[in-house]
Amino acid sequence: MSGADHREQEAKFQVESSLLPALLAQSNLPEGYTSQLLGTFIHMDSYLDTEAYDLLRNGLALRVRQNGAAYEVGIKSLQANRRGAIQERLDVAFPLLNSRQPFDVESWPTAVQDQLDDYPVELEELGLRVVVRQERQKSHIFSTNDTTQKPLAEWSVDKVWISSTLPKNATREHANGNHTNEDAPAADFYELEIELLNPDEADAFNVLVEQVQEQSGLIPTDKSKLVRGLALHTAQLHKGTNVLMPEMELAAGCRLLLHQQLVNILLNEHSVRRGEDPKSVRNMRVATRRARAALRLFGDTFHPNVLKPYQKGIKKLGRALGVVRDIDVSLANLRHFRRTQAKEQHKQLKSLRSNLENQRVQAHAHLLTLLDSKQYAAFIADFDAFCTKTTADDVSASKKDEECLPTQVRHTVPSIILRSFEAVRAYEVALTQDPLPPIETFHALRIQGKYLRYGLEFTQHLLGEHGAILITQLKQIQDHLGELNDADVEQELLRHWIDQVDERDPFDERLAEITKRIDELTTTFPPFFADFISLENRQLLTSALARI
């Protein structure tokens, strides 16, 4: 294969603008290291992907980098092996000989397509997704203990701008070599990258990174510029904001919220595919829930049936993720329970764990089948197009000439959130009865509570201190009901498993423990709930909504 193919080792740090002078001057370089300034370089990185983001969803980033008059195609993995602040990931680069048409995929080296053969991507399907412009000051760092005088690492302080389009005459602007742009607006963010150049001096590199982090108080980040750029890109596509604004049209606000959750779904998928990180499953599932909440709360602003395919697609994805997530929670609970049991009981518990792990393998395989399907790829492409749409031909708004209909966030969202609170408060009837309602009623309340919570969180920046108080209380209620739901799911799994084993003792004990916990959670919930829907909180809610 042509090009440089290796696994880069680097440390990346978030940088506040106040730290830039010291980092640029390297005045905080630890003792035992020296530096040699190489200059300031302009990099223009154009990240390409399919309409369905097939590369991103499979954990890859493909970019066309312009450095002066030279171009290259780079392919990097988003998943990295981490060791403290240092991360190691795939990094492949192929120089482009046709610098006059760098985006002509037919002129790219065949090795580029070879690198992508294991992924559902054809080069001609690629399109521009995000542009990252970097003003990068580079230096070589040397260890004074290395007599070979080979550079140990490359030290890069980056000013980064994000865009969705290439600047006009970008090729001509940067073809004459390296320069800075003093008239450029403030960067969107700043980073420090320290990349290992001399593998023989890995220990010295580790010490360098540790000391830089300790002395500067920098925060490591494992997010690539593409990942960070996608979040900023979302705001740019929605008139420069990433939050609901009072004068924003509700339809535009709904698209913004949905786009944010779509990005979260996309960014978690490659980790979910690997099947090793329960947290990524949880995060991806939460994104589907938030998207469903945005559709439910604000979807009436669109024509009937416009949202049906997106509601169906998100619901289908959420269910597949939910099966995996429920098993993950049961496995975590089982590990905790095992630590409380005598060793002679571990064998039976091990068989239960094996059974749950086998169920997870099957559930994860089902999830992958969904993620790999052509239908899902089409859904992602269509949903992205809907989220980024700028025309309003799918918005429901018919009026007489003399009428002014409520279409803006400030005119509609307060009543939407109040109706969501009403749906939650309606459960006070059931929760004051004796006996208490069945557990299914608690689960139904949990769902309604999520819609209210997400509605408040979507507008938290507008609600002031009173809104923050309500969100905190609602999170506690949701945690309580969430634990009840997890216990109920595990109870059903245990009952199913008990019927299939000879030695029931450890399982009966665990079942009794869960049943007791369910009783505790249900009986202690009504007073907790009564406090939340109290007159004081209702006054807080109306006061918070009046600020919008």
Residue pairs with C-beta under 8 A, 6 or more apart in sequence:
1 111
1 114
1 115
2 94
2 109
2 111
3 72
3 92
3 93
3 94
3 95
3 109
3 111
4 91
4 92
4 93
5 92
6 91
6 92
7 88
7 89
7 90
7 91
8 88
8 89
8 91
8 195
8 196
9 86
9 87
9 88
9 195
9 196
9 199
9 202
9 205
10 86
10 87
10 193
10 194
10 195
10 196
11 85
11 86
11 87
11 193
11 194
11 209
11 212
11 213
11 220
12 85
12 87
12 191
12 192
12 193
12 220
12 221
12 222
12 223
13 85
13 191
13 192
13 193
13 212
13 213
13 216
13 218
13 219
13 220
13 221
14 189
14 190
14 191
14 218
14 219
14 220
14 221
15 23
15 157
15 189
15 190
15 191
15 192
15 218
16 190
17 186
17 190
19 216
19 218
20 157
20 190
22 28
22 216
23 157
23 192
23 216
24 137
24 157
26 35
26 139
26 155
28 212
28 215
28 216
29 35
29 141
29 212
30 207
30 208
30 211
30 212
30 215
32 143
32 144
32 145
32 207
33 141
33 142
33 143
33 144
33 152
33 208
34 141
34 142
34 144
35 139
35 140
35 141
35 142
35 155
36 139
36 140
36 142
36 151
37 137
37 138
37 139
38 138
38 139
38 140
39 137
39 138
39 178
40 135
40 136
40 137
40 138
40 178
40 179
40 180
41 67
41 68
41 135
41 136
41 137
41 138
41 178
42 67
42 68
42 133
42 134
42 135
42 136
42 174
42 178
42 179
42 180
42 181
43 65
43 66
43 67
43 132
43 133
43 134
43 136
44 65
44 66
44 131
44 132
44 133
44 134
44 166
44 167
44 170
44 174
45 63
45 64
45 65
45 66
45 131
45 132
45 133
45 134
45 225
46 63
46 64
46 65
46 66
46 103
46 128
46 130
46 131
46 166
47 61
47 62
47 63
47 128
47 129
47 130
47 131
47 132
47 226
47 229
48 55
48 62
48 63
48 64
48 126
48 127
48 128
48 129
49 55
49 56
49 62
49 126
49 127
49 129
50 121
50 125
50 126
50 127
50 377
50 381
51 125
51 127
51 380
51 381
51 384
51 385
52 377
52 378
52 380
52 381
52 384
53 129
53 266
53 380
53 384
54 119
54 120
54 121
54 125
54 377
55 61
55 62
55 116
55 119
55 121
56 78
56 226
56 266
56 267
56 269
56 270
57 266
57 269
57 270
57 273
57 371
57 380
58 119
58 120
58 269
58 270
58 273
59 77
59 78
59 79
59 270
59 271
59 273
59 274
60 75
60 76
60 77
60 78
60 116
60 119
60 270
61 75
61 76
61 77
61 78
61 224
61 226
62 73
62 74
62 75
62 116
62 126
63 73
63 74
63 76
63 132
63 226
64 71
64 72
64 73
64 96
64 102
64 103
65 71
65 72
65 73
65 74
66 102
66 170
66 171
66 174
67 174
68 174
68 175
68 176
68 177
68 178
69 99
69 174
69 175
69 176
69 177
70 95
70 99
71 95
71 96
71 99
71 102
72 93
72 94
72 95
72 96
73 93
73 94
73 96
73 108
73 109
73 112
74 91
74 92
74 93
74 94
75 90
75 91
75 92
75 93
75 112
75 115
75 116
76 89
76 90
76 91
76 92
76 224
77 89
77 90
77 91
78 89
78 224
78 226
78 227
78 270
79 89
79 270
79 271
79 274
80 87
80 88
80 89
80 222
81 87
81 88
81 89
82 88
82 222
84 206
84 209
84 210
84 220
85 209
85 210
85 213
85 220
86 205
86 206
86 209
87 222
92 115
94 108
94 109
94 111
94 112
96 102
96 107
96 108
96 109
97 107
98 104
98 107
99 171
101 107
103 128
105 123
105 124
105 126
106 123
106 124
108 123
112 123
113 122
113 123
116 123
120 372
120 377
128 164
128 165
128 166
129 164
129 230
129 233
130 162
130 163
130 164
130 226
130 229
130 230
130 233
131 162
131 163
131 164
131 165
131 166
132 160
132 161
132 162
132 225
132 226
132 229
133 160
133 161
133 162
133 163
133 167
134 158
134 159
134 160
134 161
134 225
135 158
135 159
135 180
135 181
135 184
135 187
136 156
136 157
136 158
136 159
137 156
137 157
138 154
138 155
138 156
139 154
139 155
139 156
140 151
140 152
140 153
140 154
140 155
140 197
141 151
141 152
141 153
141 154
141 155
141 194
141 208
142 149
142 150
142 151
142 152
143 152
143 201
143 204
143 208
145 204
146 152
146 198
146 201
146 204
150 197
150 198
150 201
151 197
151 198
152 196
152 197
152 198
152 201
152 204
152 205
152 208
153 194
153 195
153 196
153 197
153 198
153 205
153 208
154 193
154 194
154 195
154 197
155 192
155 193
155 194
156 192
156 193
156 194
156 195
157 190
157 191
157 192
158 190
158 191
158 192
158 193
159 187
159 190
160 187
160 188
160 189
160 190
160 191
160 225
160 228
160 229
161 184
161 185
161 187
161 188
162 188
162 228
162 229
162 232
162 233
162 236
163 233
163 236
164 233
164 236
164 237
167 173
188 232
189 228
189 232
191 221
191 225
192 212
192 218
194 205
194 208
194 209
194 212
196 202
196 205
198 205
212 218
213 220
227 267
230 263
230 266
230 267
231 242
231 260
231 263
234 242
234 256
234 259
234 260
234 263
235 241
235 242
237 259
237 388
238 252
238 255
238 256
238 259
239 248
239 252
241 248
241 256
242 256
242 260
243 256
243 461
244 253
244 256
244 257
244 409
244 413
244 458
244 459
244 461
244 462
245 253
245 409
246 408
246 409
246 410
246 462
246 548
247 408
247 409
247 410
248 256
248 408
248 409
249 392
249 395
249 407
249 408
249 409
250 298
250 301
250 407
250 408
250 409
250 412
250 413
251 298
251 301
251 302
251 392
251 395
251 407
253 298
253 409
253 413
254 294
254 295
254 298
254 299
254 301
254 302
255 386
255 387
255 388
255 389
256 387
257 290
257 291
257 294
257 298
257 458
258 291
258 294
258 295
258 310
258 383
258 386
258 387
259 384
259 387
259 388
261 287
261 288
261 290
261 291
261 294
262 287
262 291
262 380
262 383
262 384
262 387
264 283
264 284
264 286
264 287
264 290
265 284
265 287
265 288
265 291
265 317
266 380
268 280
268 281
268 283
268 284
268 287
269 284
269 371
271 277
271 280
272 280
272 281
272 284
272 321
272 367
272 371
273 368
273 371
275 364
278 325
278 328
278 332
281 321
281 324
281 325
281 328
282 325
282 328
284 321
285 318
285 321
285 322
285 325
288 314
288 315
288 317
288 318
288 321
289 318
289 450
289 454
290 454
291 314
292 311
292 314
292 315
292 318
293 450
293 451
293 454
293 455
294 454
294 458
295 307
295 310
295 311
295 314
296 451
297 416
297 417
297 420
297 451
297 454
297 455
297 458
298 412
298 413
298 416
299 307
299 311
300 396
301 395
301 396
301 397
301 407
301 412
302 394
302 395
302 396
303 394
303 395
303 396
304 396
306 394
309 379
309 382
310 379
310 382
310 383
310 386
313 376
313 379
313 383
316 370
317 370
317 376
320 363
320 366
320 367
320 370
321 367
323 363
323 366
323 367
324 360
324 363
324 364
324 367
326 486
326 489
327 356
327 359
327 360
327 363
328 360
329 486
329 489
329 490
330 356
330 486
330 489
330 490
330 493
331 353
331 356
331 357
331 360
333 486
333 490
334 349
334 352
334 353
334 356
334 510
335 353
337 349
337 510
337 513
338 346
338 349
338 353
341 349
341 506
341 509
345 505
345 506
348 501
348 503
348 505
348 506
348 507
349 506
351 501
352 497
352 507
355 497
356 493
370 376
397 405
397 407
399 405
406 412
409 459
409 548
410 548
413 455
413 459
413 548
414 545
414 546
414 548
416 455
417 452
417 455
417 456
417 459
417 541
417 545
418 541
418 542
418 545
420 448
420 451
420 452
420 455
421 452
421 538
421 541
423 448
423 451
423 452
424 445
424 448
424 449
424 452
424 533
425 533
427 441
427 444
427 445
427 448
427 529
428 529
428 530
428 533
430 436
430 437
430 441
431 437
431 525
431 526
431 529
431 530
432 526
436 522
436 523
436 526
439 484
439 488
439 518
439 522
442 481
442 484
442 485
442 522
442 525
443 481
443 484
443 485
443 488
445 481
445 529
446 478
446 481
446 482
446 484
446 485
449 474
449 477
449 478
449 481
450 478
452 474
453 471
453 474
453 475
453 478
456 463
456 467
456 470
456 471
456 474
457 471
459 467
459 548
460 467
460 468
460 471
462 547
462 548
463 470
463 544
463 545
463 547
463 548
464 544
464 547
466 540
466 541
466 543
466 544
467 544
467 547
469 540
470 537
470 540
470 541
470 544
473 531
473 532
473 537
474 532
476 528
477 528
477 529
477 532
480 521
480 524
480 525
480 528
481 525
483 517
483 521
484 518
484 521
484 522
484 525
487 514
487 517
487 518
487 521
488 518
490 514
491 511
491 514
491 515
491 518
494 507
494 510
494 511
494 514
495 511
497 507
498 504
498 507
498 508
498 511
501 507
531 537
